[in-house]
Amino acid sequence: MEIQELKFDERGLIPAVVQDSKSGEILMLAYMNAESLGITLRDKKACYFSRSRQQLWLKGETSGHFQLVKSVKYDCDCDTLLLQVEQVGNACHTGSYSCFYRDIALSE
């Protein structure tokens, strides 16, 4: 697979689901552009595109909570990525290990 074969959206972004490579826990959802994906593949550290800051974002650059990339997969439609990582520290900016730590109650 070549990066050009992936289906980036109209803004040049593709969602990336991030999963702990050992536990299988989903850690976060981020977005990548072709440049951040290329950096991630080259350096084996997760690099994303910040939609709010409109710039590349090396995960852990300021916090020290890096994501060491073990594999990058893409889905059947070529429009979503799955990064399996070794998380160093916490994934969430709130201090939680995963960004998915809150529940919505299901109806009975």
C-alpha positions in Angstrom: 0.0 0.0 0.0 1.2 3.5 -0.9 0.1 6.5 1.1 -1.4 8.0 -2.1 -3.8 5.0 -2.3 -5.4 6.0 1.1 -8.6 8.0 1.0 -8.0 11.3 2.8 -11.0 13.6 3.2 -11.4 17.0 1.5 -9.1 18.6 4.1 -6.4 16.0 3.4 -7.0 14.1 6.7 -7.6 10.5 7.6 -8.8 9.3 11.1 -6.4 7.2 13.1 -7.6 4.9 15.8 -4.8 4.3 18.3 -4.7 1.0 20.2 -2.4 -0.3 22.9 -0.4 -3.1 21.1 -0.3 -5.3 24.3 -3.7 -4.9 25.9 -5.8 -4.0 22.9 -7.3 -1.0 24.7 -8.3 1.9 22.5 -6.3 4.9 23.6 -7.5 7.8 21.4 -8.6 8.9 18.0 -6.6 11.5 16.1 -6.2 12.6 12.5 -3.2 12.3 10.2 -2.3 13.9 6.9 0.1 12.4 4.3 3.0 14.3 5.9 2.3 13.2 9.5 1.8 9.6 8.3 5.1 9.7 6.4 6.9 10.9 9.5 5.2 8.2 11.7 6.2 5.5 9.3 9.8 6.8 9.1 10.4 7.5 12.8 8.1 4.9 14.3 6.7 7.5 16.7 3.2 8.7 16.3 2.8 12.1 14.6 -0.6 13.6 13.9 -2.2 16.7 12.4 -3.8 19.0 14.9 -7.1 20.2 13.5 -7.3 23.0 16.2 -3.8 24.3 15.7 -3.6 23.4 12.0 -0.1 22.0 12.4 1.8 18.7 12.8 1.8 17.3 16.3 4.4 14.8 17.5 2.6 12.9 20.3 4.6 13.3 23.5 6.7 16.2 22.2 5.8 18.4 25.2 4.5 15.8 27.7 7.0 13.1 27.2 4.2 10.6 26.6 5.3 9.2 23.3 3.6 6.5 21.2 6.1 4.0 19.8 4.4 2.6 16.7 4.4 -1.2 16.4 2.1 -1.4 13.3 -0.1 0.7 11.0 -3.1 -0.9 9.4 -5.8 0.5 7.2 -9.5 -0.6 6.9 -11.3 -2.2 3.9 -12.3 1.2 2.5 -8.8 2.7 2.8 -10.3 5.6 4.8 -9.3 4.9 8.4 -6.0 3.9 10.0 -5.3 1.7 13.1 -2.1 2.4 14.9 -0.9 -0.2 17.4 1.4 1.5 19.8 3.5 1.0 22.9 2.2 4.0 25.0 4.8 5.7 27.1 2.9 7.4 29.9 -0.7 8.4 29.3 -2.4 8.9 26.0 -5.0 11.5 27.2 -4.2 15.1 27.9 -6.4 14.8 31.0 -3.9 12.5 32.6 -5.9 9.3 31.9 -4.2 6.4 30.2 -6.9 6.3 27.5 -9.1 9.1 26.2 -12.0 6.7 26.5 -12.6 6.7 30.2 -16.2 8.0 30.5 -19.4 6.0 30.0 -22.8 6.9 28.7 -25.5 4.9 30.5 -27.3 2.4 28.3 -31.1 2.4 28.5 -32.6 -0.6 30.3 
